[in-house]
Amino acid sequence: MTQTSTPDAEALYHALRDQAQALMPAAERANWSVAGIYSGGAWIAERLAADLKLDSHGVINVAFHRDDYAKKGLHSQAEPTTLPFDVQDRNILLIDDVLATGRTIRAAVNELFDYGRPGRVALVVLADRGGRNLPIAADFAAATIELPQDKTLVLSRQGEGAATRFAFATEARA
Protein backbone atom coordinates (compact mmCIF):
# COMPACT_ATOMS: atom_id res chain seq x y z
CA MET A 1 0.00 0.00 0.00
CA THR A 2 1.30 3.49 -0.88
CA GLN A 3 0.65 6.29 1.61
CA THR A 4 1.28 10.01 1.50
CA SER A 5 0.31 10.73 5.13
CA THR A 6 2.25 9.75 8.24
CA PRO A 7 1.64 6.01 8.65
CA ASP A 8 0.38 4.22 11.75
CA ALA A 9 3.58 2.53 12.96
CA GLU A 10 1.69 0.17 15.29
CA ALA A 11 -0.47 -1.16 12.45
CA LEU A 12 2.64 -1.54 10.28
CA TYR A 13 4.41 -3.41 13.09
CA HIS A 14 1.55 -5.92 13.27
CA ALA A 15 1.80 -6.50 9.50
CA LEU A 16 5.59 -6.94 9.82
CA ARG A 17 5.14 -9.39 12.72
CA ASP A 18 2.64 -11.45 10.72
CA GLN A 19 5.01 -11.54 7.73
CA ALA A 20 7.95 -12.52 9.97
CA GLN A 21 5.87 -15.43 11.29
CA ALA A 22 5.21 -16.51 7.69
CA LEU A 23 8.91 -16.22 6.77
CA MET A 24 9.92 -18.11 9.93
CA PRO A 25 7.25 -20.77 10.58
CA ALA A 26 7.39 -22.24 14.09
CA ALA A 27 8.73 -25.57 12.76
CA GLU A 28 11.69 -23.77 11.11
CA ARG A 29 12.23 -21.00 13.66
CA ALA A 30 15.23 -22.75 15.23
CA ASN A 31 17.09 -22.12 11.93
CA TRP A 32 16.52 -18.35 12.11
CA SER A 33 17.88 -15.45 14.11
CA VAL A 34 16.59 -11.88 14.25
CA ALA A 35 18.83 -8.80 14.04
CA GLY A 36 17.76 -5.16 13.99
CA ILE A 37 19.69 -2.19 12.70
CA TYR A 38 20.42 0.39 15.41
CA SER A 39 18.23 2.15 16.48
CA GLY A 40 14.72 1.77 15.03
CA GLY A 41 15.35 -1.69 13.60
CA ALA A 42 16.79 -2.81 16.94
CA TRP A 43 13.65 -1.63 18.74
CA ILE A 44 11.50 -3.60 16.29
CA ALA A 45 13.73 -6.70 16.65
CA GLU A 46 13.48 -6.53 20.45
CA ARG A 47 9.68 -6.44 20.36
CA LEU A 48 9.46 -9.06 17.63
CA ALA A 49 11.70 -11.42 19.62
CA ALA A 50 9.40 -10.99 22.63
CA ASP A 51 6.23 -11.45 20.55
CA LEU A 52 7.57 -14.57 18.80
CA LYS A 53 9.07 -15.92 22.04
CA LEU A 54 12.58 -16.07 20.59
CA ASP A 55 15.52 -16.57 22.93
CA SER A 56 17.36 -13.47 21.76
CA HIS A 57 17.85 -10.88 19.07
CA GLY A 58 20.87 -9.10 17.66
CA VAL A 59 21.61 -5.40 17.25
CA ILE A 60 23.67 -4.25 14.28
CA ASN A 61 25.62 -1.00 14.39
CA VAL A 62 26.44 0.09 10.84
CA ALA A 63 28.59 3.09 11.82
CA PHE A 64 31.93 1.70 10.67
CA HIS A 65 30.55 0.43 7.36
CA ARG A 66 28.74 3.61 6.33
CA ASP A 67 30.09 5.19 3.17
CA ASP A 68 29.74 8.62 4.83
CA TYR A 69 31.68 7.66 7.98
CA ALA A 70 34.53 10.07 7.20
CA LYS A 71 32.00 12.89 6.85
CA LYS A 72 29.67 12.09 9.78
CA GLY A 73 31.92 10.16 12.17
CA LEU A 74 30.64 7.88 14.92
CA HIS A 75 27.25 8.76 16.43
CA SER A 76 27.70 9.43 20.16
CA GLN A 77 24.71 7.23 21.09
CA ALA A 78 25.67 4.28 18.88
CA GLU A 79 25.56 0.87 20.52
CA PRO A 80 28.10 -1.77 19.45
CA THR A 81 26.96 -4.69 17.32
CA THR A 82 25.78 -7.56 19.50
CA LEU A 83 24.91 -10.85 17.86
CA PRO A 84 24.15 -13.52 20.48
CA PHE A 85 24.21 -16.24 17.82
CA ASP A 86 26.65 -17.67 15.30
CA VAL A 87 26.13 -15.92 11.94
CA GLN A 88 27.87 -18.65 9.93
CA ASP A 89 25.29 -20.46 7.70
CA ARG A 90 22.44 -18.96 9.79
CA ASN A 91 19.21 -17.57 8.31
CA ILE A 92 19.03 -13.96 9.48
CA LEU A 93 15.88 -11.84 9.52
CA LEU A 94 17.34 -8.33 9.14
CA ILE A 95 15.02 -5.59 10.37
CA ASP A 96 14.98 -1.83 9.85
CA ASP A 97 12.37 0.84 10.37
CA VAL A 98 12.68 2.80 7.10
CA LEU A 99 14.27 1.76 3.81
CA ALA A 100 15.31 4.66 1.59
CA THR A 101 18.58 4.81 -0.35
CA GLY A 102 19.70 1.29 0.58
CA ARG A 103 23.04 2.49 1.98
CA THR A 104 22.22 1.54 5.59
CA ILE A 105 21.18 -1.96 4.51
CA ARG A 106 24.41 -2.37 2.52
CA ALA A 107 26.37 -1.34 5.61
CA ALA A 108 24.37 -3.79 7.79
CA VAL A 109 25.06 -6.70 5.45
CA ASN A 110 28.77 -5.80 5.45
CA GLU A 111 28.70 -5.80 9.27
CA LEU A 112 26.98 -9.22 9.31
CA PHE A 113 29.71 -10.64 7.07
CA ASP A 114 32.32 -9.43 9.57
CA TYR A 115 30.83 -12.09 11.88
CA GLY A 116 30.50 -14.91 9.32
CA ARG A 117 28.70 -15.87 6.14
CA PRO A 118 24.93 -16.12 6.67
CA GLY A 119 23.00 -18.84 4.87
CA ARG A 120 20.28 -16.32 3.99
CA VAL A 121 19.45 -12.73 4.84
CA ALA A 122 15.80 -11.68 4.55
CA LEU A 123 15.05 -7.96 4.91
CA VAL A 124 11.83 -6.64 6.47
CA VAL A 125 11.01 -2.97 7.07
CA LEU A 126 8.09 -0.99 8.43
CA ALA A 127 8.23 1.59 5.63
CA ASP A 128 9.82 1.85 2.20
CA ARG A 129 10.12 5.48 1.17
CA GLY A 130 11.91 4.83 -2.13
CA GLY A 131 14.79 6.86 -3.49
CA ARG A 132 17.28 3.99 -3.88
CA ASN A 133 20.90 4.67 -4.70
CA LEU A 134 21.73 0.95 -4.59
CA PRO A 135 19.91 -2.12 -5.97
CA ILE A 136 18.46 -3.20 -2.61
CA ALA A 137 14.87 -4.27 -1.94
CA ALA A 138 13.03 -5.55 1.12
CA ASP A 139 11.54 -9.03 1.18
CA PHE A 140 8.64 -7.35 2.94
CA ALA A 141 7.75 -3.70 3.52
CA ALA A 142 4.60 -3.07 5.56
CA ALA A 143 3.97 0.16 3.60
CA THR A 144 5.37 2.28 0.80
CA ILE A 145 5.49 5.94 1.81
CA GLU A 146 5.74 8.96 -0.47
CA LEU A 147 7.39 11.93 1.25
CA PRO A 148 8.90 15.13 -0.12
CA GLN A 149 12.71 14.95 -0.41
CA ASP A 150 13.10 17.57 2.35
CA LYS A 151 11.26 15.36 4.88
CA THR A 152 12.33 12.26 6.75
CA LEU A 153 10.30 9.58 8.53
CA VAL A 154 11.36 9.07 12.17
CA LEU A 155 10.32 6.16 14.39
CA SER A 156 9.86 6.64 18.12
CA ARG A 157 9.00 4.14 20.83
CA GLN A 158 7.48 4.06 24.28
CA GLY A 159 8.15 1.12 26.59
CA GLU A 160 10.34 -1.94 26.02
CA GLY A 161 9.98 -5.56 24.88
CA ALA A 162 6.43 -6.73 24.25
CA ALA A 163 5.09 -3.55 25.92
CA THR A 164 6.73 -1.30 23.30
CA ARG A 165 4.51 0.93 21.19
CA PHE A 166 5.76 2.61 18.01
CA ALA A 167 4.88 5.89 16.32
CA PHE A 168 6.10 7.63 13.18
CA ALA A 169 6.58 11.36 12.73
CA THR A 170 7.85 13.38 9.81
CA GLU A 171 10.66 15.86 10.34
CA ALA A 172 12.60 18.26 8.17
CA ARG A 173 15.69 16.57 6.72
CA ALA A 174 18.88 17.83 8.37
C-alpha positions as a Markdown table, in Angstrom:
| # | Residue | x | y | z |
|---|---|---|---|---|
| 1 | Met | 0.0 | 0.0 | 0.0 |
| 2 | Thr | 1.3 | 3.5 | -0.9 |
| 3 | Gln | 0.7 | 6.3 | 1.6 |
| 4 | Thr | 1.3 | 10.0 | 1.5 |
| 5 | Ser | 0.3 | 10.7 | 5.1 |
| 6 | Thr | 2.2 | 9.7 | 8.2 |
| 7 | Pro | 1.6 | 6.0 | 8.6 |
| 8 | Asp | 0.4 | 4.2 | 11.8 |
| 9 | Ala | 3.6 | 2.5 | 13.0 |
| 10 | Glu | 1.7 | 0.2 | 15.3 |
| 11 | Ala | -0.5 | -1.2 | 12.4 |
| 12 | Leu | 2.6 | -1.5 | 10.3 |
| 13 | Tyr | 4.4 | -3.4 | 13.1 |
| 14 | His | 1.5 | -5.9 | 13.3 |
| 15 | Ala | 1.8 | -6.5 | 9.5 |
| 16 | Leu | 5.6 | -6.9 | 9.8 |
| 17 | Arg | 5.1 | -9.4 | 12.7 |
| 18 | Asp | 2.6 | -11.4 | 10.7 |
| 19 | Gln | 5.0 | -11.5 | 7.7 |
| 20 | Ala | 7.9 | -12.5 | 10.0 |
| 21 | Gln | 5.9 | -15.4 | 11.3 |
| 22 | Ala | 5.2 | -16.5 | 7.7 |
| 23 | Leu | 8.9 | -16.2 | 6.8 |
| 24 | Met | 9.9 | -18.1 | 9.9 |
| 25 | Pro | 7.3 | -20.8 | 10.6 |
| 26 | Ala | 7.4 | -22.2 | 14.1 |
| 27 | Ala | 8.7 | -25.6 | 12.8 |
| 28 | Glu | 11.7 | -23.8 | 11.1 |
| 29 | Arg | 12.2 | -21.0 | 13.7 |
| 30 | Ala | 15.2 | -22.8 | 15.2 |
| 31 | Asn | 17.1 | -22.1 | 11.9 |
| 32 | Trp | 16.5 | -18.4 | 12.1 |
| 33 | Ser | 17.9 | -15.4 | 14.1 |
| 34 | Val | 16.6 | -11.9 | 14.2 |
| 35 | Ala | 18.8 | -8.8 | 14.0 |
| 36 | Gly | 17.8 | -5.2 | 14.0 |
| 37 | Ile | 19.7 | -2.2 | 12.7 |
| 38 | Tyr | 20.4 | 0.4 | 15.4 |
| 39 | Ser | 18.2 | 2.2 | 16.5 |
| 40 | Gly | 14.7 | 1.8 | 15.0 |
| 41 | Gly | 15.4 | -1.7 | 13.6 |
| 42 | Ala | 16.8 | -2.8 | 16.9 |
| 43 | Trp | 13.6 | -1.6 | 18.7 |
| 44 | Ile | 11.5 | -3.6 | 16.3 |
| 45 | Ala | 13.7 | -6.7 | 16.6 |
| 46 | Glu | 13.5 | -6.5 | 20.4 |
| 47 | Arg | 9.7 | -6.4 | 20.4 |
| 48 | Leu | 9.5 | -9.1 | 17.6 |
| 49 | Ala | 11.7 | -11.4 | 19.6 |
| 50 | Ala | 9.4 | -11.0 | 22.6 |
| 51 | Asp | 6.2 | -11.4 | 20.6 |
| 52 | Leu | 7.6 | -14.6 | 18.8 |
| 53 | Lys | 9.1 | -15.9 | 22.0 |
| 54 | Leu | 12.6 | -16.1 | 20.6 |
| 55 | Asp | 15.5 | -16.6 | 22.9 |
| 56 | Ser | 17.4 | -13.5 | 21.8 |
| 57 | His | 17.8 | -10.9 | 19.1 |
| 58 | Gly | 20.9 | -9.1 | 17.7 |
| 59 | Val | 21.6 | -5.4 | 17.2 |
| 60 | Ile | 23.7 | -4.2 | 14.3 |
| 61 | Asn | 25.6 | -1.0 | 14.4 |
| 62 | Val | 26.4 | 0.1 | 10.8 |
| 63 | Ala | 28.6 | 3.1 | 11.8 |
| 64 | Phe | 31.9 | 1.7 | 10.7 |
| 65 | His | 30.6 | 0.4 | 7.4 |
| 66 | Arg | 28.7 | 3.6 | 6.3 |
| 67 | Asp | 30.1 | 5.2 | 3.2 |
| 68 | Asp | 29.7 | 8.6 | 4.8 |
| 69 | Tyr | 31.7 | 7.7 | 8.0 |
| 70 | Ala | 34.5 | 10.1 | 7.2 |
| 71 | Lys | 32.0 | 12.9 | 6.8 |
| 72 | Lys | 29.7 | 12.1 | 9.8 |
| 73 | Gly | 31.9 | 10.2 | 12.2 |
| 74 | Leu | 30.6 | 7.9 | 14.9 |
| 75 | His | 27.3 | 8.8 | 16.4 |
| 76 | Ser | 27.7 | 9.4 | 20.2 |
| 77 | Gln | 24.7 | 7.2 | 21.1 |
| 78 | Ala | 25.7 | 4.3 | 18.9 |
| 79 | Glu | 25.6 | 0.9 | 20.5 |
| 80 | Pro | 28.1 | -1.8 | 19.5 |
| 81 | Thr | 27.0 | -4.7 | 17.3 |
| 82 | Thr | 25.8 | -7.6 | 19.5 |
| 83 | Leu | 24.9 | -10.9 | 17.9 |
| 84 | Pro | 24.2 | -13.5 | 20.5 |
| 85 | Phe | 24.2 | -16.2 | 17.8 |
| 86 | Asp | 26.7 | -17.7 | 15.3 |
| 87 | Val | 26.1 | -15.9 | 11.9 |
| 88 | Gln | 27.9 | -18.7 | 9.9 |
| 89 | Asp | 25.3 | -20.5 | 7.7 |
| 90 | Arg | 22.4 | -19.0 | 9.8 |
| 91 | Asn | 19.2 | -17.6 | 8.3 |
| 92 | Ile | 19.0 | -14.0 | 9.5 |
| 93 | Leu | 15.9 | -11.8 | 9.5 |
| 94 | Leu | 17.3 | -8.3 | 9.1 |
| 95 | Ile | 15.0 | -5.6 | 10.4 |
| 96 | Asp | 15.0 | -1.8 | 9.9 |
| 97 | Asp | 12.4 | 0.8 | 10.4 |
| 98 | Val | 12.7 | 2.8 | 7.1 |
| 99 | Leu | 14.3 | 1.8 | 3.8 |
| 100 | Ala | 15.3 | 4.7 | 1.6 |
| 101 | Thr | 18.6 | 4.8 | -0.4 |
| 102 | Gly | 19.7 | 1.3 | 0.6 |
| 103 | Arg | 23.0 | 2.5 | 2.0 |
| 104 | Thr | 22.2 | 1.5 | 5.6 |
| 105 | Ile | 21.2 | -2.0 | 4.5 |
| 106 | Arg | 24.4 | -2.4 | 2.5 |
| 107 | Ala | 26.4 | -1.3 | 5.6 |
| 108 | Ala | 24.4 | -3.8 | 7.8 |
| 109 | Val | 25.1 | -6.7 | 5.5 |
| 110 | Asn | 28.8 | -5.8 | 5.5 |
| 111 | Glu | 28.7 | -5.8 | 9.3 |
| 112 | Leu | 27.0 | -9.2 | 9.3 |
| 113 | Phe | 29.7 | -10.6 | 7.1 |
| 114 | Asp | 32.3 | -9.4 | 9.6 |
| 115 | Tyr | 30.8 | -12.1 | 11.9 |
| 116 | Gly | 30.5 | -14.9 | 9.3 |
| 117 | Arg | 28.7 | -15.9 | 6.1 |
| 118 | Pro | 24.9 | -16.1 | 6.7 |
| 119 | Gly | 23.0 | -18.8 | 4.9 |
| 120 | Arg | 20.3 | -16.3 | 4.0 |
| 121 | Val | 19.5 | -12.7 | 4.8 |
| 122 | Ala | 15.8 | -11.7 | 4.5 |
| 123 | Leu | 15.0 | -8.0 | 4.9 |
| 124 | Val | 11.8 | -6.6 | 6.5 |
| 125 | Val | 11.0 | -3.0 | 7.1 |
| 126 | Leu | 8.1 | -1.0 | 8.4 |
| 127 | Ala | 8.2 | 1.6 | 5.6 |
| 128 | Asp | 9.8 | 1.8 | 2.2 |
| 129 | Arg | 10.1 | 5.5 | 1.2 |
| 130 | Gly | 11.9 | 4.8 | -2.1 |
| 131 | Gly | 14.8 | 6.9 | -3.5 |
| 132 | Arg | 17.3 | 4.0 | -3.9 |
| 133 | Asn | 20.9 | 4.7 | -4.7 |
| 134 | Leu | 21.7 | 0.9 | -4.6 |
| 135 | Pro | 19.9 | -2.1 | -6.0 |
| 136 | Ile | 18.5 | -3.2 | -2.6 |
| 137 | Ala | 14.9 | -4.3 | -1.9 |
| 138 | Ala | 13.0 | -5.5 | 1.1 |
| 139 | Asp | 11.5 | -9.0 | 1.2 |
| 140 | Phe | 8.6 | -7.4 | 2.9 |
| 141 | Ala | 7.7 | -3.7 | 3.5 |
| 142 | Ala | 4.6 | -3.1 | 5.6 |
| 143 | Ala | 4.0 | 0.2 | 3.6 |
| 144 | Thr | 5.4 | 2.3 | 0.8 |
| 145 | Ile | 5.5 | 5.9 | 1.8 |
| 146 | Glu | 5.7 | 9.0 | -0.5 |
| 147 | Leu | 7.4 | 11.9 | 1.3 |
| 148 | Pro | 8.9 | 15.1 | -0.1 |
| 149 | Gln | 12.7 | 14.9 | -0.4 |
| 150 | Asp | 13.1 | 17.6 | 2.3 |
| 151 | Lys | 11.3 | 15.4 | 4.9 |
| 152 | Thr | 12.3 | 12.3 | 6.8 |
| 153 | Leu | 10.3 | 9.6 | 8.5 |
| 154 | Val | 11.4 | 9.1 | 12.2 |
| 155 | Leu | 10.3 | 6.2 | 14.4 |
| 156 | Ser | 9.9 | 6.6 | 18.1 |
| 157 | Arg | 9.0 | 4.1 | 20.8 |
| 158 | Gln | 7.5 | 4.1 | 24.3 |
| 159 | Gly | 8.1 | 1.1 | 26.6 |
| 160 | Glu | 10.3 | -1.9 | 26.0 |
| 161 | Gly | 10.0 | -5.6 | 24.9 |
| 162 | Ala | 6.4 | -6.7 | 24.2 |
| 163 | Ala | 5.1 | -3.5 | 25.9 |
| 164 | Thr | 6.7 | -1.3 | 23.3 |
| 165 | Arg | 4.5 | 0.9 | 21.2 |
| 166 | Phe | 5.8 | 2.6 | 18.0 |
| 167 | Ala | 4.9 | 5.9 | 16.3 |
| 168 | Phe | 6.1 | 7.6 | 13.2 |
| 169 | Ala | 6.6 | 11.4 | 12.7 |
| 170 | Thr | 7.9 | 13.4 | 9.8 |
| 171 | Glu | 10.7 | 15.9 | 10.3 |
| 172 | Ala | 12.6 | 18.3 | 8.2 |
| 173 | Arg | 15.7 | 16.6 | 6.7 |
| 174 | Ala | 18.9 | 17.8 | 8.4 |
